[in-house]
Amino acid sequence: MRATFQNIQLGLMVGIGGGVPSVDADIRLGDVVVSKPADIYGGVIQYDYGKSIRHGRFQRTGSFNKPPLAFLTTVSQMQSDSMVGRQSVHEVIGDVL
């Protein structure tokens, strides 16, 4: 891929997640969810890096490394732009297409 497209600076592997819409989490089929690292967790929770414990709870037993700084910077900039009304994610995607 990089041999053909030399200007690629960051590659992402995308997986499929699951979610159930609720009052607090309005998640729908086709939504894009971006996670950021917090504390000791890299930002991605993989189901087989944990175990089910009592009362249907999930206990993490490991995590992935943090994403590259370039990605975290881009996500923070997009979040900041959206908060101050500069440009929404929908506009960014529209510009790319």
N, CA, C and O atoms as CSV, one atom per row, in Angstrom:
chain,resi,resn,atom,element,x,y,z
A,1,MET,N,N,0.821,-1.174,0.000
A,1,MET,CA,C,0.000,0.000,0.000
A,1,MET,C,C,0.876,1.253,0.000
A,1,MET,O,O,0.643,2.183,-0.771
A,2,ARG,N,N,1.879,1.265,0.868
A,2,ARG,CA,C,2.736,2.456,0.948
A,2,ARG,C,C,3.608,2.608,-0.287
A,2,ARG,O,O,4.020,3.721,-0.615
A,3,ALA,N,N,3.897,1.504,-0.980
A,3,ALA,CA,C,4.689,1.596,-2.210
A,3,ALA,C,C,3.903,2.324,-3.297
A,3,ALA,O,O,4.483,3.050,-4.104
A,4,THR,N,N,2.599,2.131,-3.317
A,4,THR,CA,C,1.755,2.778,-4.323
A,4,THR,C,C,1.375,4.192,-3.914
A,4,THR,O,O,1.344,5.092,-4.754
A,5,PHE,N,N,1.086,4.399,-2.639
A,5,PHE,CA,C,0.643,5.703,-2.134
A,5,PHE,C,C,1.670,6.223,-1.133
A,5,PHE,O,O,1.533,6.009,0.072
A,6,GLN,N,N,2.692,6.901,-1.632
A,6,GLN,CA,C,3.815,7.327,-0.792
A,6,GLN,C,C,3.439,8.379,0.254
A,6,GLN,O,O,4.154,8.535,1.245
A,7,ASN,N,N,2.339,9.098,0.057
A,7,ASN,CA,C,1.972,10.166,0.989
A,7,ASN,C,C,1.154,9.686,2.182
A,7,ASN,O,O,0.761,10.492,3.026
A,8,ILE,N,N,0.898,8.399,2.260
A,8,ILE,CA,C,0.165,7.882,3.419
A,8,ILE,C,C,1.034,8.057,4.655
A,8,ILE,O,O,2.177,7.602,4.700
A,9,GLN,N,N,0.468,8.728,5.662
A,9,GLN,CA,C,1.207,8.966,6.897
A,9,GLN,C,C,0.732,8.080,8.043
A,9,GLN,O,O,1.470,7.841,9.000
A,10,LEU,N,N,-0.495,7.599,7.942
A,10,LEU,CA,C,-1.062,6.823,9.031
A,10,LEU,C,C,-2.048,5.815,8.466
A,10,LEU,O,O,-2.889,6.164,7.637
A,11,GLY,N,N,-1.953,4.590,8.901
A,11,GLY,CA,C,-2.907,3.560,8.479
A,11,GLY,C,C,-3.697,3.067,9.677
A,11,GLY,O,O,-3.147,2.915,10.768
A,12,LEU,N,N,-4.957,2.820,9.483
A,12,LEU,CA,C,-5.806,2.320,10.557
A,12,LEU,C,C,-6.391,0.974,10.170
A,12,LEU,O,O,-6.828,0.777,9.036
A,13,MET,N,N,-6.395,0.066,11.108
A,13,MET,CA,C,-7.137,-1.176,10.910
A,13,MET,C,C,-8.455,-0.979,11.630
A,13,MET,O,O,-8.487,-0.602,12.801
A,14,VAL,N,N,-9.526,-1.234,10.929
A,14,VAL,CA,C,-10.851,-0.975,11.476
A,14,VAL,C,C,-11.546,-2.291,11.748
A,14,VAL,O,O,-11.503,-3.209,10.929
A,15,GLY,N,N,-12.178,-2.380,12.885
A,15,GLY,CA,C,-12.912,-3.583,13.245
A,15,GLY,C,C,-14.381,-3.276,13.438
A,15,GLY,O,O,-14.833,-2.150,13.234
A,16,ILE,N,N,-15.098,-4.272,13.826
A,16,ILE,CA,C,-16.532,-4.132,14.042
A,16,ILE,C,C,-16.798,-4.204,15.536
A,16,ILE,O,O,-16.332,-5.111,16.226
A,17,GLY,N,N,-17.549,-3.242,16.014
A,17,GLY,CA,C,-17.922,-3.225,17.419
A,17,GLY,C,C,-19.412,-3.457,17.561
A,17,GLY,O,O,-20.144,-3.485,16.571
A,18,GLY,N,N,-19.843,-3.617,18.755
A,18,GLY,CA,C,-21.270,-3.807,19.013
A,18,GLY,C,C,-21.762,-2.764,19.989
A,18,GLY,O,O,-21.017,-2.307,20.856
A,19,GLY,N,N,-22.999,-2.397,19.848
A,19,GLY,CA,C,-23.593,-1.438,20.759
A,19,GLY,C,C,-25.101,-1.518,20.685
A,19,GLY,O,O,-25.665,-1.928,19.671
A,20,VAL,N,N,-25.746,-1.127,21.758
A,20,VAL,CA,C,-27.199,-1.121,21.808
A,20,VAL,C,C,-27.646,0.303,22.098
A,20,VAL,O,O,-27.217,0.889,23.092
A,21,PRO,N,N,-28.512,0.881,21.239
A,21,PRO,CA,C,-28.986,2.251,21.492
A,21,PRO,C,C,-29.710,2.340,22.835
A,21,PRO,O,O,-30.434,1.428,23.236
A,22,SER,N,N,-29.496,3.451,23.507
A,22,SER,CA,C,-30.193,3.723,24.763
A,22,SER,C,C,-30.346,5.231,24.886
A,22,SER,O,O,-29.899,5.977,24.015
A,23,VAL,N,N,-30.970,5.678,25.956
A,23,VAL,CA,C,-31.134,7.113,26.178
A,23,VAL,C,C,-29.766,7.789,26.289
A,23,VAL,O,O,-29.575,8.890,25.774
A,24,ASP,N,N,-28.821,7.136,26.957
A,24,ASP,CA,C,-27.488,7.713,27.160
A,24,ASP,C,C,-26.541,7.488,25.989
A,24,ASP,O,O,-25.601,8.261,25.805
A,25,ALA,N,N,-26.769,6.451,25.196
A,25,ALA,CA,C,-25.864,6.116,24.089
A,25,ALA,C,C,-26.673,5.940,22.810
A,25,ALA,O,O,-27.197,4.860,22.539
A,26,ASP,N,N,-26.770,7.008,22.029
A,26,ASP,CA,C,-27.531,6.964,20.774
A,26,ASP,C,C,-26.623,6.450,19.669
A,26,ASP,O,O,-26.191,7.212,18.804
A,27,ILE,N,N,-26.337,5.160,19.703
A,27,ILE,CA,C,-25.443,4.548,18.720
A,27,ILE,C,C,-26.279,3.816,17.682
A,27,ILE,O,O,-27.244,3.131,18.021
A,28,ARG,N,N,-25.906,3.961,16.420
A,28,ARG,CA,C,-26.667,3.371,15.313
A,28,ARG,C,C,-25.737,2.610,14.382
A,28,ARG,O,O,-24.529,2.845,14.369
A,29,LEU,N,N,-26.311,1.695,13.600
A,29,LEU,CA,C,-25.551,0.957,12.607
A,29,LEU,C,C,-24.883,1.941,11.651
A,29,LEU,O,O,-25.546,2.829,11.115
A,30,GLY,N,N,-23.596,1.791,11.436
A,30,GLY,CA,C,-22.861,2.675,10.538
A,30,GLY,C,C,-22.150,3.814,11.247
A,30,GLY,O,O,-21.351,4.516,10.627
A,31,ASP,N,N,-22.421,4.016,12.532
A,31,ASP,CA,C,-21.731,5.067,13.281
A,31,ASP,C,C,-20.233,4.773,13.349
A,31,ASP,O,O,-19.815,3.615,13.372
A,32,VAL,N,N,-19.449,5.824,13.380
A,32,VAL,CA,C,-18.007,5.707,13.570
A,32,VAL,C,C,-17.709,6.147,14.995
A,32,VAL,O,O,-18.068,7.254,15.399
A,33,VAL,N,N,-17.063,5.294,15.742
A,33,VAL,CA,C,-16.736,5.586,17.131
A,33,VAL,C,C,-15.225,5.683,17.249
A,33,VAL,O,O,-14.501,4.783,16.821
A,34,VAL,N,N,-14.753,6.777,17.830
A,34,VAL,CA,C,-13.318,6.978,18.024
A,34,VAL,C,C,-13.055,7.010,19.521
A,34,VAL,O,O,-13.672,7.781,20.257
A,35,SER,N,N,-12.149,6.180,19.955
A,35,SER,CA,C,-11.806,6.099,21.365
A,35,SER,C,C,-10.449,6.752,21.593
A,35,SER,O,O,-9.566,6.696,20.737
A,36,LYS,N,N,-10.297,7.372,22.762
A,36,LYS,CA,C,-9.014,7.968,23.121
A,36,LYS,C,C,-8.474,7.264,24.362
A,36,LYS,O,O,-9.248,6.806,25.203
A,37,PRO,N,N,-7.150,7.175,24.477
A,37,PRO,CA,C,-6.558,6.539,25.654
A,37,PRO,C,C,-6.894,7.305,26.932
A,37,PRO,O,O,-7.074,8.523,26.908
A,38,ALA,N,N,-6.973,6.585,28.035
A,38,ALA,CA,C,-7.194,7.194,29.343
A,38,ALA,C,C,-6.471,6.350,30.387
A,38,ALA,O,O,-6.508,5.121,30.351
A,39,ASP,N,N,-5.833,7.016,31.290
A,39,ASP,CA,C,-5.113,6.348,32.375
A,39,ASP,C,C,-4.176,5.272,31.828
A,39,ASP,O,O,-3.275,5.570,31.044
A,40,ILE,N,N,-4.388,4.031,32.240
A,40,ILE,CA,C,-3.477,2.961,31.820
A,40,ILE,C,C,-3.973,2.208,30.599
A,40,ILE,O,O,-3.319,1.261,30.161
A,41,TYR,N,N,-5.111,2.598,30.037
A,41,TYR,CA,C,-5.683,1.895,28.896
A,41,TYR,C,C,-5.394,2.631,27.601
A,41,TYR,O,O,-5.477,3.858,27.542
A,42,GLY,N,N,-5.052,1.877,26.559
A,42,GLY,CA,C,-4.644,2.454,25.287
A,42,GLY,C,C,-5.754,3.024,24.431
A,42,GLY,O,O,-5.464,3.644,23.407
A,43,GLY,N,N,-7.007,2.847,24.798
A,43,GLY,CA,C,-8.111,3.405,24.027
A,43,GLY,C,C,-8.924,2.370,23.284
A,43,GLY,O,O,-9.998,2.682,22.770
A,44,VAL,N,N,-8.432,1.134,23.214
A,44,VAL,CA,C,-9.152,0.052,22.542
A,44,VAL,C,C,-9.314,-1.086,23.540
A,44,VAL,O,O,-8.351,-1.521,24.171
A,45,ILE,N,N,-10.538,-1.555,23.670
A,45,ILE,CA,C,-10.794,-2.692,24.546
A,45,ILE,C,C,-11.135,-3.883,23.669
A,45,ILE,O,O,-12.122,-3.860,22.935
A,46,GLN,N,N,-10.333,-4.901,23.745
A,46,GLN,CA,C,-10.586,-6.113,22.978
A,46,GLN,C,C,-11.209,-7.134,23.919
A,46,GLN,O,O,-10.711,-7.371,25.019
A,47,TYR,N,N,-12.310,-7.735,23.467
A,47,TYR,CA,C,-13.068,-8.624,24.349
A,47,TYR,C,C,-12.226,-9.767,24.910
A,47,TYR,O,O,-12.426,-10.164,26.058
A,48,ASP,N,N,-11.299,-10.299,24.137
A,48,ASP,CA,C,-10.507,-11.406,24.668
A,48,ASP,C,C,-9.337,-10.932,25.524
A,48,ASP,O,O,-8.487,-11.735,25.910
A,49,TYR,N,N,-9.286,-9.632,25.823
A,49,TYR,CA,C,-8.338,-9.109,26.807
A,49,TYR,C,C,-9.072,-8.855,28.124
A,49,TYR,O,O,-8.787,-7.884,28.824
A,50,GLY,N,N,-10.004,-9.721,28.450
A,50,GLY,CA,C,-10.761,-9.554,29.672
A,50,GLY,C,C,-11.515,-10.824,29.995
A,50,GLY,O,O,-11.399,-11.837,29.306
A,51,LYS,N,N,-12.285,-10.741,31.055
A,51,LYS,CA,C,-13.079,-11.904,31.434
A,51,LYS,C,C,-14.377,-11.436,32.073
A,51,LYS,O,O,-14.452,-10.357,32.660
A,52,SER,N,N,-15.389,-12.273,31.944
A,52,SER,CA,C,-16.672,-11.993,32.586
A,52,SER,C,C,-16.567,-12.376,34.051
A,52,SER,O,O,-16.035,-13.429,34.402
A,53,ILE,N,N,-17.084,-11.501,34.893
A,53,ILE,CA,C,-17.100,-11.796,36.326
A,53,ILE,C,C,-18.553,-11.735,36.804
A,53,ILE,O,O,-19.472,-11.633,35.991
A,54,ARG,N,N,-18.751,-11.796,38.075
A,54,ARG,CA,C,-20.110,-11.843,38.643
A,54,ARG,C,C,-20.994,-10.707,38.156
A,54,ARG,O,O,-20.523,-9.614,37.841
A,55,HIS,N,N,-22.288,-10.996,38.103
A,55,HIS,CA,C,-23.330,-10.023,37.772
A,55,HIS,C,C,-23.166,-9.445,36.374
A,55,HIS,O,O,-23.545,-8.299,36.129
A,56,GLY,N,N,-22.603,-10.226,35.455
A,56,GLY,CA,C,-22.484,-9.790,34.066
A,56,GLY,C,C,-21.469,-8.688,33.835
A,56,GLY,O,O,-21.500,-8.041,32.788
A,57,ARG,N,N,-20.585,-8.457,34.766
A,57,ARG,CA,C,-19.574,-7.401,34.618
A,57,ARG,C,C,-18.373,-7.929,33.850
A,57,ARG,O,O,-18.156,-9.138,33.766
A,58,PHE,N,N,-17.584,-6.997,33.282
A,58,PHE,CA,C,-16.416,-7.324,32.469
A,58,PHE,C,C,-15.182,-6.753,33.143
A,58,PHE,O,O,-15.153,-5.572,33.490
A,59,GLN,N,N,-14.173,-7.571,33.330
A,59,GLN,CA,C,-12.918,-7.126,33.938
A,59,GLN,C,C,-11.818,-7.190,32.894
A,59,GLN,O,O,-11.580,-8.244,32.305
A,60,ARG,N,N,-11.144,-6.064,32.662
A,60,ARG,CA,C,-10.044,-6.029,31.690
A,60,ARG,C,C,-8.836,-6.752,32.253
A,60,ARG,O,O,-8.517,-6.637,33.436
A,61,THR,N,N,-8.171,-7.500,31.386
A,61,THR,CA,C,-6.945,-8.181,31.807
A,61,THR,C,C,-5.746,-7.713,30.987
A,61,THR,O,O,-4.628,-8.179,31.207
A,62,GLY,N,N,-5.966,-6.803,30.050
A,62,GLY,CA,C,-4.882,-6.273,29.229
A,62,GLY,C,C,-5.428,-5.219,28.289
A,62,GLY,O,O,-6.640,-5.015,28.218
A,63,SER,N,N,-4.555,-4.553,27.573
A,63,SER,CA,C,-4.990,-3.546,26.607
A,63,SER,C,C,-3.915,-3.368,25.541
A,63,SER,O,O,-2.778,-3.815,25.696
A,64,PHE,N,N,-4.299,-2.708,24.467
A,64,PHE,CA,C,-3.365,-2.404,23.389
A,64,PHE,C,C,-2.548,-1.165,23.734
A,64,PHE,O,O,-2.891,-0.426,24.657
A,65,ASN,N,N,-1.477,-0.943,22.998
A,65,ASN,CA,C,-0.703,0.284,23.149
A,65,ASN,C,C,-1.515,1.472,22.660
A,65,ASN,O,O,-2.500,1.306,21.940
A,66,LYS,N,N,-1.099,2.668,23.053
A,66,LYS,CA,C,-1.769,3.887,22.592
A,66,LYS,C,C,-1.556,4.062,21.092
A,66,LYS,O,O,-0.544,3.613,20.552
A,67,PRO,N,N,-2.511,4.717,20.412
A,67,PRO,CA,C,-2.330,5.022,18.986
A,67,PRO,C,C,-1.176,6.005,18.796
A,67,PRO,O,O,-0.729,6.621,19.763
A,68,PRO,N,N,-0.683,6.161,17.551
A,68,PRO,CA,C,0.396,7.114,17.283
A,68,PRO,C,C,-0.014,8.546,17.637
A,68,PRO,O,O,-1.187,8.907,17.552
A,69,LEU,N,N,0.966,9.347,18.034
A,69,LEU,CA,C,0.719,10.735,18.419
A,69,LEU,C,C,0.033,11.521,17.296
A,69,LEU,O,O,-0.822,12.362,17.574
A,70,ALA,N,N,0.389,11.262,16.041
A,70,ALA,CA,C,-0.231,11.978,14.915
A,70,ALA,C,C,-1.739,11.746,14.892
A,70,ALA,O,O,-2.500,12.671,14.610
A,71,PHE,N,N,-2.173,10.539,15.182
A,71,PHE,CA,C,-3.599,10.227,15.213
A,71,PHE,C,C,-4.277,10.927,16.383
A,71,PHE,O,O,-5.339,11.527,16.214
A,72,LEU,N,N,-3.675,10.857,17.568
A,72,LEU,CA,C,-4.261,11.496,18.745
A,72,LEU,C,C,-4.369,13.005,18.560
A,72,LEU,O,O,-5.349,13.617,18.985
A,73,THR,N,N,-3.364,13.603,17.927
A,73,THR,CA,C,-3.384,15.040,17.658
A,73,THR,C,C,-4.521,15.392,16.711
A,73,THR,O,O,-5.229,16.375,16.928
A,74,THR,N,N,-4.700,14.599,15.669
A,74,THR,CA,C,-5.772,14.844,14.704
A,74,THR,C,C,-7.135,14.723,15.365
A,74,THR,O,O,-8.006,15.562,15.135
A,75,VAL,N,N,-7.335,13.704,16.175
A,75,VAL,CA,C,-8.613,13.520,16.869
A,75,VAL,C,C,-8.883,14.695,17.804
A,75,VAL,O,O,-10.005,15.199,17.849
A,76,SER,N,N,-7.879,15.134,18.545
A,76,SER,CA,C,-8.044,16.278,19.447
A,76,SER,C,C,-8.385,17.546,18.682
A,76,SER,O,O,-9.220,18.332,19.130
A,77,GLN,N,N,-7.746,17.756,17.526
A,77,GLN,CA,C,-8.024,18.944,16.714
A,77,GLN,C,C,-9.452,18.911,16.178
A,77,GLN,O,O,-10.143,19.930,16.190
A,78,MET,N,N,-9.895,17.752,15.709
A,78,MET,CA,C,-11.275,17.628,15.212
A,78,MET,C,C,-12.280,17.873,16.334
A,78,MET,O,O,-13.305,18.521,16.123
A,79,GLN,N,N,-11.987,17.357,17.519
A,79,GLN,CA,C,-12.873,17.557,18.660
A,79,GLN,C,C,-12.928,19.035,19.035
A,79,GLN,O,O,-14.004,19.566,19.307
A,80,SER,N,N,-11.786,19.695,19.051
A,80,SER,CA,C,-11.718,21.117,19.364
A,80,SER,C,C,-12.468,21.949,18.325
A,80,SER,O,O,-13.237,22.843,18.679
A,81,ASP,N,N,-12.243,21.654,17.042
A,81,ASP,CA,C,-12.932,22.383,15.970
A,81,ASP,C,C,-14.442,22.250,16.098
A,81,ASP,O,O,-15.175,23.222,15.912
A,82,SER,N,N,-14.900,21.060,16.413
A,82,SER,CA,C,-16.337,20.818,16.546
A,82,SER,C,C,-16.914,21.579,17.735
A,82,SER,O,O,-18.019,22.115,17.655
A,83,MET,N,N,-16.166,21.625,18.839
A,83,MET,CA,C,-16.646,22.291,20.053
A,83,MET,C,C,-16.797,23.791,19.860
A,83,MET,O,O,-17.717,24.392,20.415
A,84,VAL,N,N,-15.915,24.405,19.087
A,84,VAL,CA,C,-15.992,25.860,18.885
A,84,VAL,C,C,-16.760,26.217,17.617
A,84,VAL,O,O,-16.813,27.381,17.220
A,85,GLY,N,N,-17.355,25.204,16.986
A,85,GLY,CA,C,-18.202,25.461,15.822
A,85,GLY,C,C,-17.461,25.736,14.535
A,85,GLY,O,O,-18.048,26.267,13.592
A,86,ARG,N,N,-16.170,25.387,14.465
A,86,ARG,CA,C,-15.394,25.625,13.242
A,86,ARG,C,C,-15.787,24.694,12.118
A,86,ARG,O,O,-16.134,25.147,11.027
A,87,GLN,N,N,-15.737,23.421,12.366
A,87,GLN,CA,C,-16.015,22.455,11.313
A,87,GLN,C,C,-16.441,21.139,11.956
A,87,GLN,O,O,-15.779,20.637,12.865
A,88,SER,N,N,-17.546,20.590,11.475
A,88,SER,CA,C,-18.024,19.325,12.027
A,88,SER,C,C,-17.373,18.157,11.292
A,88,SER,O,O,-16.804,18.326,10.214
A,89,VAL,N,N,-17.464,16.992,11.880
A,89,VAL,CA,C,-16.923,15.785,11.251
A,89,VAL,C,C,-17.612,15.549,9.911
A,89,VAL,O,O,-16.972,15.122,8.949
A,90,HIS,N,N,-18.917,15.825,9.845
A,90,HIS,CA,C,-19.656,15.649,8.587
A,90,HIS,C,C,-19.073,16.538,7.482
A,90,HIS,O,O,-18.975,16.110,6.331
A,91,GLU,N,N,-18.688,17.763,7.824
A,91,GLU,CA,C,-18.092,18.665,6.832
A,91,GLU,C,C,-16.720,18.168,6.388
A,91,GLU,O,O,-16.373,18.253,5.210
A,92,VAL,N,N,-15.946,17.652,7.334
A,92,VAL,CA,C,-14.622,17.124,6.996
A,92,VAL,C,C,-14.762,15.952,6.031
A,92,VAL,O,O,-14.050,15.877,5.030
A,93,ILE,N,N,-15.674,15.044,6.331
A,93,ILE,CA,C,-15.891,13.889,5.449
A,93,ILE,C,C,-16.381,14.353,4.089
A,93,ILE,O,O,-15.951,13.823,3.065
A,94,GLY,N,N,-17.272,15.334,4.064
A,94,GLY,CA,C,-17.761,15.883,2.797
A,94,GLY,C,C,-16.641,16.483,1.971
A,94,GLY,O,O,-16.618,16.327,0.750
A,95,ASP,N,N,-15.705,17.173,2.625
A,95,ASP,CA,C,-14.560,17.758,1.914
A,95,ASP,C,C,-13.678,16.676,1.303
A,95,ASP,O,O,-13.163,16.835,0.196
A,96,VAL,N,N,-13.507,15.574,2.031
A,96,VAL,CA,C,-12.665,14.483,1.545
A,96,VAL,C,C,-13.292,13.811,0.335
A,96,VAL,O,O,-12.599,13.466,-0.622
A,97,LEU,N,N,-14.608,13.628,0.381
A,97,LEU,CA,C,-15.289,12.952,-0.720
A,97,LEU,C,C,-15.379,13.874,-1.907
A,97,LEU,O,O,-15.922,13.494,-2.944
